[in-house]
Amino acid sequence: MLSHARADEAAAEKPLPSLVEAALIMKEIVPEAPVYIRVFKEESELEVWKARPNGRYALVKTFPICNWGGTLGPKRTTGDLMSPEGFYGVTQDALKPDSKYHLAFNIGYPNALDRALGRTGGFIMVHGDCRSVGCFAMSDKYIEEIYAFVRDALSAGETHVPVHVFPFRMSAENMKRHTDNPARDTWKPLKEAYDDFTRTREPPKIGMCGKRYVVNSLTPVGNDPNAACPTLIGKRIAPLSPRSAKRLVKADPKLQANGPKLKSAEAGTGWNSVVSGTMFAWGSDPASAIPRSKPHQNSGDASLGAVQPILNR
């Protein structure tokens, strides 16, 4: 047990890989720059962005998500096996270096809007071990790197690392492809945030009122989902010029991590059906689906997500 604790401690303290640090230096991105994370369920990808000196963000690296829970659509209840969609974030106390799933951090589900809408569950993590019933599970190698990005940003003074979870990359083509999805009515603010970030390269500012999200509002909107919304809200963004946008895209480090993606959006439980599918959707490589030995138990760890109380872990 002691050796396991020391191994976890060492993993939580690992620096970013030298290749990543070199890419940041070459692109004039300081290591302590703020971080913004985007998660795309259908593509099983997690992006890490970092701020440039001018406040616009650069895509540093894209990681494969080994596994996530359920299918497309928001998480609604404890035990529905779904991974959430929406606007969340990581604070210093959400880091979990002693997770029994190698390393983890809590993304903050349910947020205030989730609670106002009656959504239940909790302990939704990004963690290692490639197993998930509601969390976003990475390989142990990649959670170490993602954890380091978040840890270093928080240590440098970023109080809240945004983690925005999308059903898919919300292009017009993908939206059309999912026209008949029963969760579509919940995607309007996610689409708005996705489009605004494409135009500005600045993480969207999210407010809540009228039991809904408000994205990049011109009129001040707080974070009380039960408050009435202003009559006029408007939008405050600073779009990049086409030339600046092309220059920034060209200058992005854009490192791509390779690894297994064991989950498809069609497999697993749907948001309107609790037990209609399988818990895991394994890849085509049989070797990748071999279950790992049972990890060290930590009674305080809720890394498996909202079904943790049901499983009595």
Disulfide bonds with the S-S distance in Angstrom:
Cys66-Cys130 2.03
Cys209-Cys229 2.02
